[in-house]
Amino acid sequence: MDKIFDPIRKKYVALTPEEQVRQKFISFLLSERHFPAGLMMVEHALKVNGLNRRCDIVACDRTGAPLLLVECKAPGVSIGNDTFAQAARYNLALRVPYLAITNGALSYCCRICFASGSVEFLEDFPSYSAIG
């Protein structure tokens, strides 16, 4: 199987379709939105309702608090209510103010206000300096 270098985990990983999407999104976060690599985690482990889960990408603010959760799907996997529900379940544990979902072709990003319970879908993906 082919491998690809993950700059966050600093190792080669199997190049699955989902991993290809994840690596392209990591590259986008690093080069175009200027997220610091040192404040990003890949396949971050967490517990949701007593079950072990892994988030595809978690970016933190400068204090180390989780800021952004990204759920990646393989190309061709449709992004629907199930995908948003999965990300929302993960966010029960992390409580990040920004959620993103991508399958490589389509990407969505939303801001969550926990005080009001509102969710705002963003037109464009914010830079780290705007949210970090």
Phi and psi in degrees as a GROMACS rama.xvg file:
@    title "Ramachandran Plot"
@    xaxis  label "Phi"
@    yaxis  label "Psi"
@TYPE xy
-68.9773  156.183  ASP-2
-128.046  159.49  LYS-3
-136.037  145.544  ILE-4
-82.9394  128.582  PHE-5
-98.4904  113.079  ASP-6
-70.3726  -16.56  PRO-7
-84.4304  -49.1233  ILE-8
-80.27  -11.8525  ARG-9
56.0863  47.3676  LYS-10
-159.558  162.978  LYS-11
-81.2565  138.5  TYR-12
-130.433  159.052  VAL-13
-61.3937  134.646  ALA-14
-88.1968  78.8653  LEU-15
-85.0876  165.885  THR-16
-57.3389  -42.5681  PRO-17
-65.4299  -38.9893  GLU-18
-64.268  -35.6396  GLU-19
-62.4863  -43.4095  GLN-20
-62.8446  -45.3686  VAL-21
-58.8785  -45.9489  ARG-22
-67.5027  -36.3965  GLN-23
-65.9227  -37.6049  LYS-24
-72.3391  -37.0756  PHE-25
-60.1658  -44.9895  ILE-26
-59.9762  -42.3211  SER-27
-60.6273  -46.4736  PHE-28
-61.6157  -42.9971  LEU-29
-70.7518  -50.9425  LEU-30
-87.6453  -34.9729  SER-31
-101.378  -27.4143  GLU-32
-112.739  -0.077361  ARG-33
58.3927  39.086  HIS-34
-75.7316  133.79  PHE-35
-69.6836  128.255  PRO-36
-58.7461  -35.1928  ALA-37
-68.8175  -11.4516  GLY-38
-110.489  18.7671  LEU-39
-116.803  146.294  MET-40
-128.265  144.233  MET-41
-118.689  138.004  VAL-42
51.9964  50.6189  GLU-43
-69.9935  122.723  HIS-44
-78.5499  140.553  ALA-45
-155.393  166.64  LEU-46
-109.43  131.353  LYS-47
-127.245  117.419  VAL-48
52.2702  40.3333  ASN-49
79.365  1.03585  GLY-50
-105.696  142.378  LEU-51
-76.6766  129.264  ASN-52
-134.312  166.452  ARG-53
-133.92  127.538  ARG-54
-85.5768  139.931  CYS-55
-62.2124  -54.4608  ASP-56
-139.671  134.57  ILE-57
-129.77  126.49  VAL-58
-109.683  142.34  ALA-59
-113.191  160.714  CYS-60
-81.7382  -176.773  ASP-61
-67.9609  -15.1943  ARG-62
-91.3727  -5.66907  THR-63
94.186  1.16346  GLY-64
-77.3719  136.787  ALA-65
-58.0261  134.296  PRO-66
-119.197  -38.3544  LEU-67
-140.313  134.379  LEU-68
-116.616  130.066  LEU-69
-119.965  125.576  VAL-70
-105.407  122.566  GLU-71
-107.606  138.519  CYS-72
-121.984  155.283  LYS-73
-65.1494  153.066  ALA-74
-56.5989  141.546  PRO-75
89.6659  -16.5189  GLY-76
-80.3036  122.101  VAL-77
-70.8479  147.393  SER-78
-100.495  113.593  ILE-79
-137.929  -160.681  GLY-80
-58.5896  -37.1177  ASN-81
-61.9295  -40.0793  ASP-82
-67.3131  -43.9204  THR-83
-65.2721  -37.8789  PHE-84
-64.7275  -39.808  ALA-85
-60.4096  -48.8514  GLN-86
-62.6338  -39.4797  ALA-87
-64.6741  -38.563  ALA-88
-62.7812  -44.4627  ARG-89
-60.4178  -35.8806  TYR-90
-73.7004  -13.8096  ASN-91
-60.2142  -35.1025  LEU-92
-84.6581  -37.7216  ALA-93
-91.7386  -36.2553  LEU-94
56.0177  51.157  ARG-95
-81.8364  149.183  VAL-96
-81.3595  -10.5366  PRO-97
-130.759  132.157  TYR-98
-122.241  139.232  LEU-99
-133.456  147.061  ALA-100
-134.681  136.352  ILE-101
-147.955  149.16  THR-102
-122.229  15.8882  ASN-103
93.1035  -39.3403  GLY-104
-93.021  -39.5368  ALA-105
-120.474  138.51  LEU-106
-136.298  140.078  SER-107
-129.26  144.163  TYR-108
-136.511  136.828  CYS-109
-135.471  154.196  CYS-110
-106.729  135.497  ARG-111
-113.146  128.807  ILE-112
-106.504  106.232  CYS-113
-69.0843  -30.5364  PHE-114
-63.2829  -42.4446  ALA-115
-99.4887  -15.4329  SER-116
79.264  12.5838  GLY-117
-87.9001  154.217  SER-118
-127.942  126.503  VAL-119
-119.659  118.456  GLU-120
-78.0439  132.19  PHE-121
-93.0219  144.613  LEU-122
-68.0545  -37.5834  GLU-123
-136.108  155.461  ASP-124
-76.8669  127.539  PHE-125
-73.777  155.287  PRO-126
-79.8655  161.837  SER-127
-61.4947  -40.0368  TYR-128
-63.1924  -25.2741  SER-129
-80.0179  -25.067  ALA-130
-121.994  -18.5737  ILE-131
